Amino acid sequence: MTDLALRRSSRRRAHFLPRRGSAILLVSGGVALLALLPVLALVEIAAQGSGDLWPHLIENVLPEAVRQTLMLLVGVGMATVLIAVPCAWLVSTCDFPGRRMLDWALLLPLAVPSYIVAYSYLDVLHPLGPVQSAIRFMLGISSPRGLRLPDLRSTGGCIFVLSVVLYPYVYLSARASFLVQSAAALDVARTLGAGPLRTFVRIAMPLARPAIVAGVTLALLETLGDIGASEFLGMRTLTVSIYTTWVNRSNLPGAAQIALVMLALVLLLIVAERSARRSRRFVATGSAKPQAPTRLNGLAAMGAVLLCTLPVLLGFGVPLAHLLNATIQRVEFSGFSMDVLREARNSAVLALAGTALALLLGLIVSVAQRLDRSRLGTAFARIASLGYAVPGTVLAIGLLTPFAAFDNFLDSLARQFAGVSTGLLISGSGGALVIAYAIRFLTIPVGGVEAGYAKLSPHLDMAARSLGSTRTGVVRTVHLPLLRPALATAALIVFVDGMKELPATLLLRPLGVETLATHIYAEAARSTYEDGALAALLIVIVGLLPVILLARISRASAR
C-alpha cells in the first residue's frame, strides 16, 4: 500500500475514532442511558403480560382512571390559569399596597406538598371542623346535619387542592413574561382607545401565552404524578391505579401496563406544549423598555390586594395555621415523639445522597456538552433531563426490576467466588431510592449548570488553554468556581424536592425505613392526620428557604 493510501486510510479511521476528551461524552451517554433505563425496563415488564388481569384492567380500571385523570388535568389547568395569570399581571404591571410582599408570597404554596394541603383541608372542612362549625354558629344552627358543605372528597375538591398548590408554576412563568414585555405595544393599544382589560386580553395575554403554556404543562405533570392528594380525596387516577395494582393486587406487569398508558399521556402533554409554543409566537416591536407600574387606588387597590392575597391564604396560610395548631395540641397531649427525629434523619440522609448524585450526574452531562459542543452532547443532556416528566410511580416500577436483577447477579457472583451473600445491595439499602431521586430531579442541576455556562464566555476557556491548562484543569480551576452559585441553588431545590417526594419513596424505600413523607401518608391512611402534623410542619419549614430564594432569583432574572 502506498503512503498516500495509508494516509487516506488513517484519516478515515480517525473520522470514526472518538475525539480527544470524548471520555466525558461517553460518561454523559451513560447518564442518559440511566435516565432512559426506567422507561426501557417498563416496556420489558409490561411485555411479560399480566395474565387474566389485563382484560379486567381494560374493562373496569383504565376507562374510569383515564376519565378521572383527564377531568383532573382539565380542571387543574383551567384553575391554575385563572388564579395565576391575573395575579402575575397585577404584581408585574400595577402598584398597590403590599405588592412587593405579595410578589414573592404568591410562590409560598410551592413549599407545601399537595398531600399535606389535602390532609389539612380534610380536617379544616370536616363537618365538625372549624369552618363548618363557625358557619353554623353564625347562622344559629346547632346540629351538624343542619348545614353540610360539599364534600372535599370529590373531583372538585381535588381540583381545588391541587390548583391552590400548583398555580405558582404558572404564576412564575407568566410573571417573568409580563415583566419583560415592552411598553411600546401596550402604549399603542391605549392610544387606540383600548382599556386596561382589553389591553390585557388582546395584547399582554398573547405575548405571554408561550410562557403560560410552559407553566401549565409543569403543573399538569405534577398533577399527573400526584398520589397522596388524589387518593385521599377519592380520585381513582392512573397514578392511584398503578399503586393499587402493584401493592394491593401484587401484579407488577399489570401496574407496568397502566404506567405505559400514563407515560403516553405524559408524552402527549409534552408534544402539545411544544406544538402550542411553536405555533404561537409573538414579537413585540419597538422600545424594549418595560412598562411603568400603574398606580391603583381605592376599590381597585383593595380588589388587587384581595385577589392576590386569597391564593396565598388558601395554598399556604390555611394549611400552615392548621399544622401549627395541630402540632401544638399533639405535643401538649402526648409529648414530643423521638420517632419524628429519626424519620427526619432518614429523609435528610436520603435527600442529601440523592442531591449529591444528581449534582454529580448533572455536572457531567453539562460539562460534556460544554467541552464537546456537538449535537450528541446536546442530545444526551436533553435525554438526561427527561426524568422530571416521568411520574414517581412510573419511575419506581421501571427501576425495580433492573435493580433486583443487578442485586441477584452480584449476589450470585459473591456466593460463587467469595462464599458470601451480598443480599439486596441496592434495593435493600436505599440505593434504589437515591438513584430514583437523582433521575427524577436531574433536570434541575442540568438546567442550572447550563444557565450558569450561558454566562461564561468561551474566551475564558481559550485563555486558560493558552496558558497551558488542560481541559480537566479548565473545568476544575475556571468553570467550577464560577458555577458555584448555580450548583448551590440546584442543590437546595433538589434537596427539598427529595424531602417532599412521596410516590417513589413509598414504593422503593427499604423495609422498616420511614421518612417524613411516608409517616404523613401512613397517618392519613389511618385517618389520624393530627399525628402527622409535626412531620408535615417540618417538611413545610424546610421547603420555605428555596421558595424564597427562587422568588429572588426569578425577579433578578426578569430584570
SENU-6163 format. One record per residue (C-alpha): residue number from 1; residue in one letter; x, y, z. Coordinates in steps of 0.1 Angstrom, whole numbers, plus 5000, padded with zeros to 4 digits. Example, Ala and Ser with C-alpha at 12.3 -4.5 7.8 and 13.67 -1.06 7.14 Angstrom:
# residues 2
PT   pos   code     xx     yy     zz
PT     1      A   5123   4955   5078
PT     2      S   5137   4989   5071
This chain:
# residues 559
PT   pos   code     xx     yy     zz
PT     1      M   5000   5000   5000
PT     2      T   5014   5034   4991
PT     3      D   5020   5062   5015
PT     4      L   4991   5082   5000
PT     5      A   4967   5052   5006
PT     6      L   4979   5048   5042
PT     7      R   4973   5085   5049
PT     8      R   4938   5083   5035
PT     9      S   4930   5051   5055
PT    10      S   4943   5068   5086
PT    11      R   4921   5098   5080
PT    12      R   4891   5076   5075
PT    13      R   4898   5057   5108
PT    14      A   4903   5090   5126
PT    15      H   4869   5102   5115
PT    16      F   4852   5074   5134
PT    17      L   4875   5073   5164
PT    18      P   4864   5093   5195
PT    19      R   4879   5128   5196
PT    20      R   4903   5137   5223
PT    21      G   4885   5145   5255
PT    22      S   4854   5125   5245
PT    23      A   4857   5102   5275
PT    24      I   4834   5125   5294
PT    25      L   4810   5124   5265
PT    26      L   4808   5086   5268
PT    27      V   4801   5090   5305
PT    28      S   4774   5116   5296
PT    29      G   4759   5089   5273
PT    30      G   4759   5065   5303
PT    31      V   4740   5091   5323
PT    32      A   4714   5095   5295
PT    33      L   4711   5057   5294
PT    34      L   4705   5056   5331
PT    35      A   4677   5082   5327
PT    36      L   4662   5060   5300
PT    37      L   4665   5028   5320
PT    38      P   4632   5031   5338
PT    39      V   4613   5035   5305
PT    40      L   4631   5006   5288
PT    41      A   4625   4984   5318
PT    42      L   4589   4994   5319
PT    43      V   4583   4982   5284
PT    44      E   4600   4949   5291
PT    45      I   4579   4944   5323
PT    46      A   4547   4952   5305
PT    47      A   4556   4928   5277
PT    48      Q   4556   4899   5302
PT    49      G   4518   4902   5303
PT    50      S   4496   4903   5334
PT    51      G   4476   4872   5327
PT    52      D   4438   4874   5332
PT    53      L   4442   4908   5349
PT    54      W   4448   4929   5317
PT    55      P   4412   4923   5303
PT    56      H   4399   4933   5338
PT    57      L   4420   4964   5337
PT    58      I   4409   4974   5303
PT    59      E   4372   4968   5311
PT    60      N   4369   4981   5346
PT    61      V   4400   5001   5357
PT    62      L   4415   5020   5327
PT    63      P   4384   5037   5314
PT    64      E   4375   5053   5348
PT    65      A   4411   5060   5356
PT    66      V   4417   5078   5323
PT    67      R   4384   5097   5326
PT    68      Q   4391   5109   5361
PT    69      T   4427   5118   5352
PT    70      L   4416   5138   5322
PT    71      M   4389   5156   5343
PT    72      L   4416   5164   5369
PT    73      L   4440   5177   5342
PT    74      V   4414   5199   5326
PT    75      G   4402   5213   5359
PT    76      V   4436   5220   5373
PT    77      G   4448   5235   5340
PT    78      M   4419   5260   5339
PT    79      A   4420   5268   5376
PT    80      T   4457   5275   5377
PT    81      V   4455   5299   5348
PT    82      L   4425   5317   5363
PT    83      I   4444   5320   5396
PT    84      A   4479   5327   5385
PT    85      V   4476   5349   5354
PT    86      P   4456   5378   5369
PT    87      C   4479   5378   5400
PT    88      A   4510   5378   5378
PT    89      W   4496   5407   5357
PT    90      L   4487   5428   5388
PT    91      V   4521   5424   5406
PT    92      S   4540   5430   5374
PT    93      T   4522   5460   5360
PT    94      C   4504   5477   5389
PT    95      D   4514   5494   5421
PT    96      F   4492   5488   5451
PT    97      P   4497   5484   5489
PT    98      G   4516   5452   5497
PT    99      R   4526   5445   5461
PT   100      R   4563   5439   5470
PT   101      M   4554   5413   5496
PT   102      L   4528   5396   5475
PT   103      D   4552   5394   5446
PT   104      W   4572   5367   5464
PT   105      A   4545   5355   5488
PT   106      L   4525   5341   5459
PT   107      L   4552   5315   5455
PT   108      L   4548   5302   5491
PT   109      P   4524   5273   5482
PT   110      L   4553   5256   5465
PT   111      A   4568   5249   5499
PT   112      V   4537   5228   5509
PT   113      P   4533   5194   5492
PT   114      S   4499   5187   5478
PT   115      Y   4492   5157   5501
PT   116      I   4498   5179   5532
PT   117      V   4474   5205   5519
PT   118      A   4448   5178   5512
PT   119      Y   4451   5163   5547
PT   120      S   4449   5198   5562
PT   121      Y   4417   5207   5544
PT   122      L   4401   5174   5552
PT   123      D   4404   5185   5589
PT   124      V   4396   5222   5583
PT   125      L   4365   5215   5562
PT   126      H   4353   5185   5582
PT   127      P   4316   5187   5593
PT   128      L   4329   5191   5629
PT   129      G   4359   5212   5618
PT   130      P   4363   5250   5624
PT   131      V   4349   5263   5591
PT   132      Q   4316   5245   5592
PT   133      S   4312   5249   5629
PT   134      A   4318   5287   5626
PT   135      I   4292   5290   5598
PT   136      R   4266   5270   5618
PT   137      F   4273   5292   5648
PT   138      M   4268   5324   5628
PT   139      L   4235   5310   5613
PT   140      G   4222   5297   5646
PT   141      I   4223   5261   5635
PT   142      S   4231   5237   5663
PT   143      S   4231   5203   5646
PT   144      P   4259   5194   5621
PT   145      R   4232   5179   5599
PT   146      G   4215   5213   5596
PT   147      L   4243   5225   5572
PT   148      R   4268   5205   5552
PT   149      L   4292   5220   5528
PT   150      P   4301   5199   5496
PT   151      D   4324   5170   5504
PT   152      L   4361   5177   5497
PT   153      R   4365   5140   5487
PT   154      S   4354   5147   5451
PT   155      T   4367   5157   5418
PT   156      G   4360   5194   5425
PT   157      G   4377   5191   5459
PT   158      C   4408   5175   5444
PT   159      I   4409   5202   5416
PT   160      F   4407   5229   5443
PT   161      V   4435   5214   5464
PT   162      L   4459   5208   5435
PT   163      S   4452   5242   5420
PT   164      V   4460   5262   5451
PT   165      V   4493   5243   5454
PT   166      L   4504   5242   5418
PT   167      Y   4494   5276   5405
PT   168      P   4529   5291   5413
PT   169      Y   4543   5272   5383
PT   170      V   4520   5293   5360
PT   171      Y   4525   5324   5381
PT   172      L   4562   5322   5379
PT   173      S   4564   5319   5341
PT   174      A   4536   5344   5335
PT   175      R   4551   5370   5358
PT   176      A   4585   5367   5341
PT   177      S   4569   5372   5308
PT   178      F   4549   5402   5319
PT   179      L   4579   5419   5335
PT   180      V   4599   5419   5302
PT   181      Q   4571   5429   5279
PT   182      S   4578   5461   5260
PT   183      A   4558   5491   5269
PT   184      A   4555   5502   5233
PT   185      A   4528   5477   5223
PT   186      L   4507   5484   5254
PT   187      D   4510   5521   5249
PT   188      V   4499   5519   5213
PT   189      A   4468   5499   5224
PT   190      R   4459   5525   5249
PT   191      T   4463   5554   5224
PT   192      L   4439   5535   5201
PT   193      G   4413   5535   5229
PT   194      A   4417   5501   5244
PT   195      G   4410   5500   5281
PT   196      P   4431   5481   5307
PT   197      L   4410   5449   5304
PT   198      R   4411   5448   5266
PT   199      T   4448   5456   5266
PT   200      F   4454   5427   5289
PT   201      V   4433   5403   5269
PT   202      R   4443   5413   5234
PT   203      I   4480   5423   5238
PT   204      A   4495   5411   5271
PT   205      M   4480   5376   5272
PT   206      P   4490   5367   5236
PT   207      L   4526   5379   5243
PT   208      A   4528   5358   5274
PT   209      R   4510   5327   5260
PT   210      P   4541   5306   5254
PT   211      A   4553   5312   5290
PT   212      I   4518   5304   5304
PT   213      V   4516   5272   5284
PT   214      A   4550   5261   5297
PT   215      G   4539   5268   5333
PT   216      V   4506   5250   5328
PT   217      T   4525   5220   5314
PT   218      L   4546   5218   5346
PT   219      A   4515   5220   5368
PT   220      L   4498   5192   5348
PT   221      L   4528   5170   5350
PT   222      E   4528   5174   5388
PT   223      T   4490   5167   5388
PT   224      L   4496   5135   5367
PT   225      G   4522   5122   5392
PT   226      D   4503   5131   5424
PT   227      I   4492   5102   5445
PT   228      G   4487   5114   5481
PT   229      A   4461   5141   5475
PT   230      S   4444   5122   5447
PT   231      E   4440   5090   5467
PT   232      F   4428   5106   5499
PT   233      L   4403   5128   5481
PT   234      G   4386   5099   5464
PT   235      M   4401   5100   5429
PT   236      R   4410   5069   5410
PT   237      T   4436   5084   5387
PT   238      L   4461   5065   5367
PT   239      T   4488   5070   5394
PT   240      V   4465   5057   5421
PT   241      S   4456   5027   5398
PT   242      I   4493   5019   5393
PT   243      Y   4499   5019   5431
PT   244      T   4469   4998   5439
PT   245      T   4476   4973   5411
PT   246      W   4511   4968   5423
PT   247      V   4506   4969   5461
PT   248      N   4471   4955   5466
PT   249      R   4469   4931   5437
PT   250      S   4507   4922   5437
PT   251      N   4508   4924   5399
PT   252      L   4538   4942   5387
PT   253      P   4532   4936   5349
PT   254      G   4497   4950   5352
PT   255      A   4510   4981   5370
PT   256      A   4536   4985   5343
PT   257      Q   4509   4983   5316
PT   258      I   4489   5011   5333
PT   259      A   4522   5030   5337
PT   260      L   4528   5029   5299
PT   261      V   4493   5044   5294
PT   262      M   4502   5071   5318
PT   263      L   4536   5076   5301
PT   264      A   4518   5080   5268
PT   265      L   4497   5107   5284
PT   266      V   4528   5125   5296
PT   267      L   4543   5124   5261
PT   268      L   4510   5139   5247
PT   269      L   4512   5167   5272
PT   270      I   4548   5175   5262
PT   271      V   4541   5173   5225
PT   272      A   4510   5195   5229
PT   273      E   4531   5220   5249
PT   274      R   4558   5221   5222
PT   275      S   4532   5224   5194
PT   276      A   4514   5252   5212
PT   277      R   4545   5272   5218
PT   278      R   4558   5266   5182
PT   279      S   4525   5278   5166
PT   280      R   4520   5308   5189
PT   281      R   4550   5331   5185
PT   282      F   4545   5368   5192
PT   283      V   4571   5395   5189
PT   284      A   4566   5430   5203
PT   285      T   4585   5456   5182
PT   286      G   4596   5490   5194
PT   287      S   4613   5500   5226
PT   288      A   4624   5472   5249
PT   289      K   4618   5494   5279
PT   290      P   4594   5477   5303
PT   291      Q   4562   5495   5312
PT   292      A   4559   5516   5344
PT   293      P   4536   5502   5371
PT   294      T   4501   5517   5371
PT   295      R   4491   5531   5405
PT   296      L   4459   5517   5419
PT   297      N   4438   5535   5445
PT   298      G   4405   5530   5463
PT   299      L   4384   5500   5454
PT   300      A   4408   5490   5426
PT   301      A   4437   5487   5451
PT   302      M   4415   5468   5476
PT   303      G   4404   5444   5449
PT   304      A   4440   5438   5438
PT   305      V   4452   5431   5473
PT   306      L   4423   5407   5479
PT   307      L   4428   5389   5446
PT   308      C   4465   5384   5452
PT   309      T   4462   5375   5489
PT   310      L   4435   5348   5486
PT   311      P   4457   5323   5468
PT   312      V   4484   5327   5494
PT   313      L   4460   5321   5522
PT   314      L   4443   5291   5506
PT   315      G   4476   5274   5494
PT   316      F   4498   5283   5523
PT   317      G   4482   5303   5552
PT   318      V   4454   5279   5560
PT   319      P   4475   5247   5559
PT   320      L   4503   5263   5579
PT   321      A   4479   5276   5606
PT   322      H   4463   5242   5608
PT   323      L   4496   5224   5611
PT   324      L   4508   5247   5638
PT   325      N   4476   5243   5658
PT   326      A   4476   5205   5654
PT   327      T   4513   5202   5663
PT   328      I   4508   5223   5695
PT   329      Q   4478   5202   5706
PT   330      R   4495   5169   5698
PT   331      V   4527   5179   5717
PT   332      E   4507   5191   5747
PT   333      F   4487   5159   5747
PT   334      S   4513   5132   5741
PT   335      G   4547   5150   5742
PT   336      F   4573   5151   5716
PT   337      S   4579   5118   5697
PT   338      M   4615   5109   5690
PT   339      D   4603   5089   5660
PT   340      V   4599   5121   5641
PT   341      L   4636   5129   5646
PT   342      R   4645   5095   5633
PT   343      E   4622   5100   5603
PT   344      A   4637   5135   5597
PT   345      R   4672   5120   5598
PT   346      N   4662   5093   5572
PT   347      S   4646   5119   5550
PT   348      A   4676   5142   5552
PT   349      V   4701   5114   5545
PT   350      L   4682   5100   5515
PT   351      A   4676   5135   5501
PT   352      L   4713   5145   5506
PT   353      A   4725   5114   5489
PT   354      G   4701   5119   5460
PT   355      T   4712   5156   5458
PT   356      A   4749   5147   5457
PT   357      L   4743   5121   5430
PT   358      A   4720   5144   5409
PT   359      L   4746   5172   5411
PT   360      L   4774   5149   5400
PT   361      L   4755   5135   5371
PT   362      G   4741   5169   5361
PT   363      L   4776   5183   5361
PT   364      I   4790   5155   5340
PT   365      V   4763   5160   5314
PT   366      S   4766   5198   5313
PT   367      V   4804   5197   5312
PT   368      A   4804   5172   5284
PT   369      Q   4780   5194   5264
PT   370      R   4803   5224   5270
PT   371      L   4835   5207   5261
PT   372      D   4823   5186   5232
PT   373      R   4800   5212   5216
PT   374      S   4784   5186   5194
PT   375      R   4748   5176   5187
PT   376      L   4754   5143   5205
PT   377      G   4763   5161   5237
PT   378      T   4732   5182   5235
PT   379      A   4711   5151   5228
PT   380      F   4725   5134   5259
PT   381      A   4717   5165   5280
PT   382      R   4681   5165   5267
PT   383      I   4676   5128   5274
PT   384      A   4691   5131   5309
PT   385      S   4665   5158   5316
PT   386      L   4635   5137   5308
PT   387      G   4633   5122   5343
PT   388      Y   4612   5152   5356
PT   389      A   4585   5143   5331
PT   390      V   4583   5107   5344
PT   391      P   4560   5105   5375
PT   392      G   4574   5089   5406
PT   393      T   4552   5058   5405
PT   394      V   4563   5051   5369
PT   395      L   4599   5057   5378
PT   396      A   4597   5033   5407
PT   397      I   4582   5005   5387
PT   398      G   4608   5010   5359
PT   399      L   4637   5008   5383
PT   400      L   4625   4979   5404
PT   401      T   4633   4950   5380
PT   402      P   4667   4961   5367
PT   403      F   4679   4968   5403
PT   404      A   4666   4935   5415
PT   405      A   4683   4917   5386
PT   406      F   4716   4935   5394
PT   407      D   4713   4926   5431
PT   408      N   4707   4889   5422
PT   409      F   4736   4889   5397
PT   410      L   4760   4905   5422
PT   411      D   4749   4881   5450
PT   412      S   4754   4850   5428
PT   413      L   4790   4862   5419
PT   414      A   4798   4868   5456
PT   415      R   4785   4834   5465
PT   416      Q   4804   4817   5437
PT   417      F   4838   4834   5442
PT   418      A   4838   4846   5478
PT   419      G   4813   4823   5495
PT   420      V   4794   4853   5510
PT   421      S   4760   4868   5502
PT   422      T   4756   4905   5494
PT   423      G   4718   4904   5496
PT   424      L   4698   4933   5482
PT   425      L   4727   4956   5479
PT   426      I   4709   4984   5461
PT   427      S   4672   4977   5467
PT   428      G   4676   4969   5503
PT   429      S   4699   4997   5513
PT   430      G   4680   5027   5499
PT   431      G   4704   5029   5470
PT   432      A   4675   5024   5446
PT   433      L   4656   5053   5461
PT   434      V   4687   5076   5459
PT   435      I   4691   5068   5422
PT   436      A   4654   5074   5417
PT   437      Y   4658   5108   5433
PT   438      A   4688   5116   5411
PT   439      I   4670   5106   5379
PT   440      R   4637   5123   5389
PT   441      F   4654   5156   5396
PT   442      L   4683   5155   5373
PT   443      T   4668   5182   5351
PT   444      I   4673   5208   5379
PT   445      P   4711   5206   5381
PT   446      V   4714   5202   5343
PT   447      G   4693   5233   5337
PT   448      G   4711   5252   5364
PT   449      V   4746   5244   5352
PT   450      E   4735   5251   5316
PT   451      A   4722   5285   5327
PT   452      G   4755   5292   5345
PT   453      Y   4775   5282   5315
PT   454      A   4755   5305   5293
PT   455      K   4770   5334   5313
PT   456      L   4806   5321   5308
PT   457      S   4823   5333   5277
PT   458      P   4842   5306   5256
PT   459      H   4871   5331   5256
PT   460      L   4877   5321   5292
PT   461      D   4884   5285   5281
PT   462      M   4906   5297   5253
PT   463      A   4926   5319   5277
PT   464      A   4931   5291   5302
PT   465      R   4942   5266   5274
PT   466      S   4966   5292   5260
PT   467      L   4982   5294   5294
PT   468      G   4988   5256   5294
PT   469      S   4958   5244   5313
PT   470      T   4943   5211   5303
PT   471      R   4906   5205   5296
PT   472      T   4902   5190   5331
PT   473      G   4922   5219   5346
PT   474      V   4899   5244   5329
PT   475      V   4868   5227   5344
PT   476      R   4884   5225   5379
PT   477      T   4900   5260   5381
PT   478      V   4877   5281   5359
PT   479      H   4843   5265   5355
PT   480      L   4836   5251   5389
PT   481      P   4843   5283   5410
PT   482      L   4822   5303   5386
PT   483      L   4794   5277   5386
PT   484      R   4793   5275   5424
PT   485      P   4761   5297   5428
PT   486      A   4742   5277   5402
PT   487      L   4752   5244   5418
PT   488      A   4743   5257   5453
PT   489      T   4708   5268   5441
PT   490      A   4702   5235   5423
PT   491      A   4714   5215   5453
PT   492      L   4689   5234   5476
PT   493      I   4660   5228   5452
PT   494      V   4668   5191   5447
PT   495      F   4672   5185   5484
PT   496      V   4638   5200   5492
PT   497      D   4621   5181   5464
PT   498      G   4637   5149   5477
PT   499      M   4624   5156   5512
PT   500      K   4588   5160   5498
PT   501      E   4588   5132   5472
PT   502      L   4561   5107   5481
PT   503      P   4553   5082   5453
PT   504      A   4588   5069   5446
PT   505      T   4596   5069   5484
PT   506      L   4565   5048   5491
PT   507      L   4575   5022   5465
PT   508      L   4613   5020   5468
PT   509      R   4621   5026   5504
PT   510      P   4638   4998   5523
PT   511      L   4617   4977   5547
PT   512      G   4614   4993   5581
PT   513      V   4626   5027   5569
PT   514      E   4601   5056   5574
PT   515      T   4606   5092   5562
PT   516      L   4586   5123   5570
PT   517      A   4566   5119   5538
PT   518      T   4557   5082   5543
PT   519      H   4549   5089   5580
PT   520      I   4524   5116   5570
PT   521      Y   4509   5092   5544
PT   522      A   4506   5064   5569
PT   523      E   4488   5086   5595
PT   524      A   4464   5099   5568
PT   525      A   4457   5063   5558
PT   526      R   4446   5057   5594
PT   527      S   4426   5090   5594
PT   528      T   4448   5103   5622
PT   529      Y   4460   5134   5604
PT   530      E   4469   5152   5636
PT   531      D   4495   5126   5645
PT   532      G   4514   5135   5613
PT   533      A   4512   5173   5619
PT   534      L   4547   5177   5633
PT   535      A   4563   5158   5604
PT   536      A   4543   5179   5579
PT   537      L   4553   5211   5596
PT   538      L   4590   5201   5593
PT   539      I   4586   5195   5556
PT   540      V   4570   5229   5551
PT   541      I   4597   5247   5571
PT   542      V   4624   5230   5551
PT   543      G   4606   5240   5519
PT   544      L   4604   5277   5527
PT   545      L   4641   5286   5521
PT   546      P   4643   5275   5484
PT   547      V   4610   5291   5476
PT   548      I   4621   5325   5489
PT   549      L   4654   5320   5471
PT   550      L   4635   5311   5439
PT   551      A   4614   5343   5442
PT   552      R   4646   5365   5444
PT   553      I   4663   5347   5415
PT   554      S   4632   5349   5393
PT   555      R   4628   5386   5399
PT   556      A   4665   5393   5393
PT   557      S   4665   5372   5361
PT   558      A   4634   5391   5348
PT   559      R   4651   5424   5355
